[in-house]
Amino acid sequence: MHFTPRDGRVGDVLGVLRADGRYHLFYEHRTADDENMGWGSAVSDDLVIWRERPVAPVPDEHGLPRCGSVVAGPAGPVLFHTRMDAGVWSTTAAPGPGGWRAEPAQPVLGPAVEGFAQARDPFVWAAPGGWRMLVVATPPNGGSVVLHYRSADLLTWDYTGVLAARADASWGCPRLFEVDGEWVLLVAGADPSYAIGVYDDSDFTARAWGVFGRGRLGPAVPFLDAAGRRCVLASVGGPESDGSPWAGTLSIPWMLSVRGEHLLATPHPHLDRYLVTGIPGMTAVDGELRDHGDLILRMPTGGETVVLADADIVEVAVEGVSGLGAARRSVPGDPGARIARLTGSGWSAT
């Protein structure tokens, strides 16, 4: 049920677009040894069952790309990404085996911008009058900043200022989006990892900070489903504690909402027809998720705990508590076309 490429694994999720009545997923396709990378894609009618499409090679020779984002441009998908020491590049979808072409043939932003170094991880979205872009950069004295840009054509970008900054942070993959009339800034690799506040098309003022991802949850990608609901997908998995990798997969779809100072996640309703009851051996008490006695994830305590498991992948949300958790089961269950679900407050199932 968790989408995994037939050969390789899901790296960072780049985005989800809706076209021709279907959802189109774009992601970094990584080989098991991480020495080769391409851009993978898949399509779905319901955000749950995905059909893999051929992996496209990454164009040109500027090194492996980093976390980026994809948008629906005037002539089709446009993918923005960072190259090591080579700035932010724009690529457009092209027919044929190549899949993508660099357009223009030079970066749209340099690697050092506006006095900051290592501009990386672009996030682009449509806005009134054109487009907006966020990139993470490093100030001269360390820490992280999120820089804000505007464009009318996706090619020429004008710097408008620092959107957010923290002297003690190491941010990556910034995302800015609206949920329930509030604006949320989500970043990877940080604690806290999100802010809820006000965005006026140039400046962002945070009123609350919190933690979104726990355990083995990769950078999350927000998008709107066909009903206009704010949803999120992420890669699940990553290095084990001893450094050996395990296959990266796509998370199940979750819906986002804002309640007070918290960014909450609940299972997408499209999952309902795939859910069955019962996860033998799983317990959740006082925020500790255990599989046959082994501690696999810690979550804050709150209201109802929702645990969804598919083979060796577990995803968890707690009512009233920010974010999601992801873990690997110590005793895998059966994979298939169903996801096991357990809910309750302080539940246990043996």
N, C-alpha and C positions, 0 to 999 in steps of 0.2 A: 504493500500500500504506500510506503514511502518511496517515491521515485528515485531510482538509482540507474545511471547509465549502464548499458550492457558491458562496456569496457572502460574502466576508469571510475571516476567519482565526481561528485558535485563539489566545486570549490565555492567561491563567493557567488551568490545570486545577484544578477545584474538588473533584473527587472521583469515585470509582467505587463504585457500589453494585451488589449482586447481588440480583435479584428475579425470580421467575417463570422461573428457570433461565437467565437472561440477565444480561449485564453492562450497566449503565446508566452512561454517562459524562456528567458535567456540567462545563461549561467556560464561560469568558468568551468571548462571541462579539463580535469587533471588526470594524468596517468597515475598509477599506483606509486611510482617512484618520484612523482612530482617533477620529473625532468622535462616533460612535454606538456604543453597547454594548448587548448583550442577554445573556441566559443561554441558551446552546446546550446541546443534549443529543443523544446518539446511543446506539444499542443494538448489542450484539454477542453472538454465541454463543461466540466464541473469543478475544476481545481483539485480534484482528488485523484482521478485516473489520468495519467499523462502518457502520451505517445511520443517516443523519442524520435528526433530528426537527426540527419547526418551532422557530425561535428565539423565546423568550419575552421580552417587554419587562421591563426592571427596574422594579419598582413604586416609587411616590412620587417626590418631587422634591428629594432631599437631595444631589444631585451624583452623579458616577460612582462606582460601588463599586470597592473594592480587593480584593486577593487574599483569598479566604475558603475555606470548606469546606462540604461537604454530608454529612449523616448520615441514616440510616434511622430516623426518629422513630416514635412509637407509631402515628401515623395516616398515615405516608408521609414522603417526603423533606423535610428541613428544611435550609435553606441559611443559613449565617451569613456575614456580610460586613461590611466597614467602609465607612462613608460619610465623605467629607471633612469633618472638623471636626464630625461628628455621631455618633460612637461606633460601637458594634457593634450590628447589627440582625439580627433573625431573620425569615426568610420561609418560608412553607410552600407546598408544591405545591398548586395549585388547579386544578380542571377549567375548561375553557373557554379562550378566546383569551388571557386575561391570563397564565395559566401559574403565577404566583406572587402571593401576597398577604403584606403585612407583618403579622406576628403575633408579639407585640403591635404596637400602632400607635406605639410609641416604642422607643428603643434599649434593649437589655438591659444594655449597659454604656455609660457616658459616654465622651467623648473623652479626658478626663483622669481617671485612676484612681489611688488610693493614692499620691498625690504624684508620679506620672509623667505625662508628656504624650504625646499622639498615640498612644493605644491603637489597634492596627490588626491586620489579618491574622489573624482568629480561626481556630483549628483545634480542632474538637470531635470527641470520640470517646466511645463507650459504655464504661463501667467498672463494676465491682461497686458496686451501690447507686445507680447513676445515670449521670451524665455528667461529663466533664472538658473544660475549655477552656484553650487557651494563646492569649495575645495578645502581640505585640511592643509595647514602649513605649520612650520616651526618658527617661532619668534627667535631673535638673536640670543635671548637669555634662557631659552628652553621653554617647555610647556607646549601647548597647542592652541591654535586659533582656527576658527572657521571663517573663511573669506567669502564674500558675496559678490556676484557678477550679474550683469544684465546683457541681453542680446536681442536683436530684432530678427536675426536670420540664422542662428545657431553656428555662425562662422566667426563673427567679430564680437568680442566680449569686452565690456567696460566694467572696471572695478568700481564698486560702490562703498566698500568699507569692511570692517571686521564685524561679523555677525555675533560671534561668541568667542570667549577666550578663558583659559584656565592655566595658571602658572604651574600647577602640579599634575597636569594631565598628559596622556599620550593617546590622542584621539585617532580614529580612522573611520572611513565610510560614513560621512555625515548624511543624514536624511532630514528634510523639513517637510511637514505635511499638516493638514488640518483634520481634526477629529472633534466632533460634537461642538463645533464653534470655537474650539481652542486650537492653538498651534503647538506642535510637538517637534522638538529638535532631538533626534536620536543619533547617537554616535556609538562606534564599536571600540572595544578595548579600553573601557574606562569604568570607574566606579566613583560618582554616579554616571549613568550612561544615557539619561534622557532629561530634558527640561520641558516643562509646560509653561507657555507664556503667550505673549502678544507679538505678532509680526505685522509690520505695516508696509510690506513690499520693499523694505530696505533694512530696517533695524528689528532685532528680536530682543524682547525683554522677558527674562525668565522669572516666574513667580514660584516655581517648585522644581526640585531635582529629585531623581530617583534612579533605581536600578531596574533594567528591563530583562536582560538575558542572564540566565544562571546555568551552570553546568556546561554542556557541550553544544551550545546554540551559537551559530555563526551570525555575522551581520545580517540584520533583518531588512527586508525590502517592502515598503508600503505600496499599496495600489488600491484602486477602486474596483469592486466587482460589478456585475451587470445591474445590480439593484442600487448601486451607489454607496455601498457599505465600505468603510475603510478596513482593509484586510492586510495581512502580512504573511510572507513566506521567508524562510531562512534555510541555510544549510545546517544539517545536524551531523555531528561527529567531530573528528579532529584527532590530534595526537593523544595517545594514552599517556599516563604519568611517566612511563619509561621511555617515551619518545617514539614508540612504534606506531605507525599510522593504522587507522581502520577506515573502511570505506565511508566517504561522505555521501549523504543522501539528502533529499529535499524534505523539509518539514511538512507536516499536514497544514492546511490553511486555517488561520485563526482570524477572528475579527477583533478590532481594537475599539476601545472606548475610553473616555476620560471621566473619572469620578473624583472630584475634589483635587487632591494632589497626586493621584495615581493614574498611570497608564495601564489599563486592564486588557487582558486577552481572554476570549471565550471561543470555543470550537465553532467553526463555520457551520451553518445549518446544512450545507451540502454533505456533511459527514454523516448526518443522521441515519441514512439508509445503509451505511456500511458498519454501524456500531453494533457490537454484541456485548453482553454483560459478563464480567468476570476476568480477573487476572490472577490465577493461582500463584501463591507465594509472595504477593506484593503487600506491603504494609506502609502506611503513612501516619506517623504519630509525632506530634510536636514539630512538624516541619521536616522530619527525617523520612525520606523515601528509601525503603529497604526491599531488596529482592532476595527471598529465602534467607533473610537475616543479614545480608551484606548491604552496607550503606552505599547507595549509589548517587544520591542527590540530597542537598539541603535546600529547603524552601522556607520563606518566612511563614509564620502561622497567621491564619486569617479565618475566612469562612469556609465554604465548601471547597474541598480539594477535588479537582478533576484530573484523572490520570488516563492517558490514551496510549496503548502499547501495541506495537506491530513487530513481531519477531524479537529482535534485540534492541529496538529503539523505543524509548519512553519519552513522552512529552507531558508536562505538568503545568497546570495553572491553579491558582488559589484565589477564591472569590475575595475581592476587596484588596488584593495585594498586587503590586505592580509586576507586570512582565510574565515571562515564561521560563520554564526550566526544561532541559533536555539531558538525558542520560542514556547509558547503554546498560541493558540488563545483564546481570551475571549469569542468569539461567534463561536463555532465549525461549520465547514462546513460538507458536507456529505462525509462519508468514502466510499470506493469502489475501483474499479480497475482502477481509474484514478487519476492523480495528477493535481490540478489546478495550472496554471502558469501565472505570470504577469511579464512583463519586461518593462523597460523604464528608463529614467533619470528624477527623480523628478515626477514619475507618481502618479496618484491616481485613484481609482476605487470605486465608490459608488453605 
